[in-house]
Amino acid sequence: MVVGSWIWSGKMVEDRVLIAGAGPVGCVTALTLARNGIPVSIFEAEDVLPLDLRASTFHPPTLDMLEDLGVAGDLIAQGIICPIWQYRDMEHGVIAEWNLGVLKDDTRHPYRLQAEQYKLTNIIVDILKDMPNVEFRYQARATGATQDADGVDLHLETPDGRETRRGRYLVAADGASSAIRMGLGIDYPGLTFPEMWLCTSTEYDFSQNFENLSPIAYIADPEFWFVFVKVPGLWRLLMPSLPGETAESLVTDETVQQRMRQVCDIGVDYETRHRTAYQVHQRVAERYREGRVFLAGDSAHINNPLGGMGMNGGIHDAVNLCEKMLAVWRGEATDEVFDRYDRQRRPIAVEYVQKETISNKANLEEKDPLIRRQRQDDLRRTSQDPAKARDFLLQSSMIKALERAAAIE
Ligand SMILES: Cc1cc2nc3c(=O)[nH]c(=O)nc-3n(C[C@H](O)[C@H](O)[C@H](O)COP(=O)(O)OP(=O)(O)OC[C@H]3O[C@@H](n4cnc5c(N)ncnc54)[C@H](O)[C@@H]3O)c2cc1C
């Protein structure tokens, strides 16, 4: 458990990379750079690492990257290995079952890992705190950045007042409401869904009631679609609000129990462990680079959680950006290589992640019985054809997106 904050006690030099935000993307960026000898300062607005329950699915290529970083083993030990996931219909049961084992020659981790995102940030911050070239600060809220030919100034609000820190580059990993992105005037076009999404969890074991239920299952229904995801000790449920519901009304006992009874009426009230209402968006920043400042993760793109691509895509941004930063730092490339970060990663968010997550939602909520039937028949046929199933899994596990990005010059 990570508590309190620590301050790097070495000489304050400017030649370092500044990182705003200690979510999964900021943490992966910090560890990748620091492990490769680049001094980093990471500034987190909160006074402890947020116990964030949003992401729980790690896709195979992300696990490969985390293994290269030396943290996959600890994470896997705290999660559930899920080679199989399902697409189901509330009335008709399993429509398609996918086995990631068929990707054993494409990845070292042919499965999804179910582990809450805070487990990753805790593992990484535990390593960072012992590294001499890392400065980690809690209660340091980025308010904006300015830059010149030689460096970038990050403006911070801290309990001791305002502060400005200078570095060679700045990575804005400060989430969807990024103060840095807004301060730079970078637009974040897209949409916000009218409905809120309820995420709740219980120790109740739904596999008693849903035959052959896999630990990740998307349940289509024209009136009431939802998602089951298992994390150690808990089943999590994700479902949309009804018209007129608010963030407050969605998490009352009455609403939560009523929704969970709709999933499965067990005759008594559920004991819930968490309940949170989320506003969900589909947005991509108009550019990922502004001189010495780079957007990564939710500050650059955000999408609905169906398919588990937000954090995974953000970690892929971090790894891509760090490769370029290392090359520049070592004198093997010039600053121009950073434009390639934008060229490679932005189209993935626009053409791939947005498209995939919007289509996942459309499949689950389709009301027209004919269209629903056609889509489900397609999915069933795809899952039963080995070549098509493999292709589908390469796409849904984000391997194809990474291949597409790598091919962009
Ligand atoms: C219900 C739900 C389920 C999801 N499930 C999945 C999933 O299974 N798989 C998946 O890939 N994605 C999932 N996502 C998306 C995922 O949670 C995000 O994409 C991911 O958290 C983005 O990571 P990040 O580090 O970019 O931003 P964040 O996780 O938002 O982290 C940003 C960090 O910056 C800090 N911060 C904010 N402002 C400032 C500031 N001004 N200065 C300094 N620090 C600041 C915050 O406190 C935070 O620690 C889900 C989202 C939701 C809502």
The ligand as an SDF file (V2000), in Angstrom:
LIG
                    3D

 53 58  0  0  0  0  0  0  0  0999 V2000
  -16.6450    2.1520  -15.7250 C   0  0  0  0  0  0  0  0  0  0  0  0
  -15.3590    2.1720  -16.4960 C   0  0  0  0  0  0  0  0  0  0  0  0
  -14.7080    0.9900  -16.7710 C   0  0  0  0  0  0  0  0  0  0  0  0
  -13.5270    0.9990  -17.5230 C   0  0  0  0  0  0  0  0  0  0  0  0
  -12.9290   -0.1880  -17.8060 N   0  0  0  0  0  0  0  0  0  0  0  0
  -11.8150   -0.2070  -18.5690 C   0  0  0  0  0  0  0  0  0  0  0  0
  -11.1590   -1.4390  -18.8560 C   0  0  0  0  0  0  0  0  0  0  0  0
  -11.5700   -2.5060  -18.3980 O   0  0  0  0  0  0  0  0  0  0  0  0
  -10.0340   -1.3940  -19.6300 N   0  0  0  0  0  0  0  0  0  0  0  0
   -9.5470   -0.2250  -20.1280 C   0  0  0  0  0  0  0  0  0  0  0  0
   -8.5550   -0.2590  -20.8800 O   0  0  0  0  0  0  0  0  0  0  0  0
  -10.1190    0.9610  -19.8230 N   0  0  0  0  0  0  0  0  0  0  0  0
  -11.2280    1.0080  -19.0530 C   0  0  0  0  0  0  0  0  0  0  0  0
  -11.7900    2.1930  -18.7040 N   0  0  0  0  0  0  0  0  0  0  0  0
  -11.0910    3.4480  -19.0480 C   0  0  0  0  0  0  0  0  0  0  0  0
   -9.9130    3.7090  -18.0950 C   0  0  0  0  0  0  0  0  0  0  0  0
  -10.3580    3.7750  -16.7620 O   0  0  0  0  0  0  0  0  0  0  0  0
   -9.1820    4.9950  -18.4680 C   0  0  0  0  0  0  0  0  0  0  0  0
   -8.9580    5.0030  -19.8540 O   0  0  0  0  0  0  0  0  0  0  0  0
   -7.8290    5.1020  -17.7200 C   0  0  0  0  0  0  0  0  0  0  0  0
   -8.0380    5.2920  -16.3490 O   0  0  0  0  0  0  0  0  0  0  0  0
   -7.0110    6.2580  -18.2960 C   0  0  0  0  0  0  0  0  0  0  0  0
   -5.7860    6.3420  -17.5990 O   0  0  0  0  0  0  0  0  0  0  0  0
   -5.0150    7.7460  -17.4830 P   0  0  0  0  0  0  0  0  0  0  0  0
   -3.8050    7.4620  -16.6700 O   0  0  0  0  0  0  0  0  0  0  0  0
   -4.8980    8.3560  -18.8210 O   0  0  0  0  0  0  0  0  0  0  0  0
   -6.0290    8.7030  -16.7040 O   0  0  0  0  0  0  0  0  0  0  0  0
   -6.6180    8.5560  -15.2440 P   0  0  0  0  0  0  0  0  0  0  0  0
   -6.7350    7.1290  -14.8600 O   0  0  0  0  0  0  0  0  0  0  0  0
   -7.8370    9.3940  -15.2170 O   0  0  0  0  0  0  0  0  0  0  0  0
   -5.4950    9.1770  -14.3140 O   0  0  0  0  0  0  0  0  0  0  0  0
   -5.2500   10.5550  -14.2820 C   0  0  0  0  0  0  0  0  0  0  0  0
   -4.4780   10.8670  -13.0060 C   0  0  0  0  0  0  0  0  0  0  0  0
   -4.1510   12.2420  -13.0210 O   0  0  0  0  0  0  0  0  0  0  0  0
   -4.5530   12.8650  -11.8080 C   0  0  0  0  0  0  0  0  0  0  0  0
   -4.8760   14.2430  -12.1500 N   0  0  0  0  0  0  0  0  0  0  0  0
   -6.0290   14.7370  -12.6810 C   0  0  0  0  0  0  0  0  0  0  0  0
   -5.9010   16.0670  -12.9180 N   0  0  0  0  0  0  0  0  0  0  0  0
   -4.6420   16.3990  -12.5290 C   0  0  0  0  0  0  0  0  0  0  0  0
   -3.9110   17.6080  -12.5340 C   0  0  0  0  0  0  0  0  0  0  0  0
   -4.4510   18.7590  -12.9760 N   0  0  0  0  0  0  0  0  0  0  0  0
   -2.6450   17.5940  -12.0660 N   0  0  0  0  0  0  0  0  0  0  0  0
   -2.0570   16.4330  -11.6200 C   0  0  0  0  0  0  0  0  0  0  0  0
   -2.7120   15.2610  -11.5750 N   0  0  0  0  0  0  0  0  0  0  0  0
   -3.9810   15.2440  -12.0510 C   0  0  0  0  0  0  0  0  0  0  0  0
   -5.7340   12.0300  -11.3280 C   0  0  0  0  0  0  0  0  0  0  0  0
   -5.9200   12.1540   -9.9310 O   0  0  0  0  0  0  0  0  0  0  0  0
   -5.2980   10.6240  -11.7470 C   0  0  0  0  0  0  0  0  0  0  0  0
   -4.4910   10.0130  -10.7660 O   0  0  0  0  0  0  0  0  0  0  0  0
  -12.9830    2.2280  -17.9760 C   0  0  0  0  0  0  0  0  0  0  0  0
  -13.6250    3.4290  -17.6900 C   0  0  0  0  0  0  0  0  0  0  0  0
  -14.8100    3.4040  -16.9660 C   0  0  0  0  0  0  0  0  0  0  0  0
  -15.5070    4.7040  -16.6750 C   0  0  0  0  0  0  0  0  0  0  0  0
  1  2  1  0
  2  3  1  0
  2 52  2  0
  3  4  2  0
  4  5  1  0
  4 50  1  0
  5  6  2  0
  6  7  1  0
  6 13  1  0
  7  8  2  0
  7  9  1  0
  9 10  1  0
 10 11  2  0
 10 12  1  0
 12 13  2  0
 13 14  1  0
 14 15  1  0
 14 50  1  0
 15 16  1  0
 16 17  1  0
 16 18  1  0
 18 19  1  0
 18 20  1  0
 20 21  1  0
 20 22  1  0
 22 23  1  0
 23 24  1  0
 24 25  2  0
 24 26  1  0
 24 27  1  0
 27 28  1  0
 28 29  2  0
 28 30  1  0
 28 31  1  0
 31 32  1  0
 32 33  1  0
 33 34  1  0
 33 48  1  0
 34 35  1  0
 35 36  1  0
 35 46  1  0
 36 37  1  0
 36 45  1  0
 37 38  2  0
 38 39  1  0
 39 40  1  0
 39 45  2  0
 40 41  1  0
 40 42  2  0
 42 43  1  0
 43 44  2  0
 44 45  1  0
 46 47  1  0
 46 48  1  0
 48 49  1  0
 50 51  2  0
 51 52  1  0
 52 53  1  0
M  END
$$$$
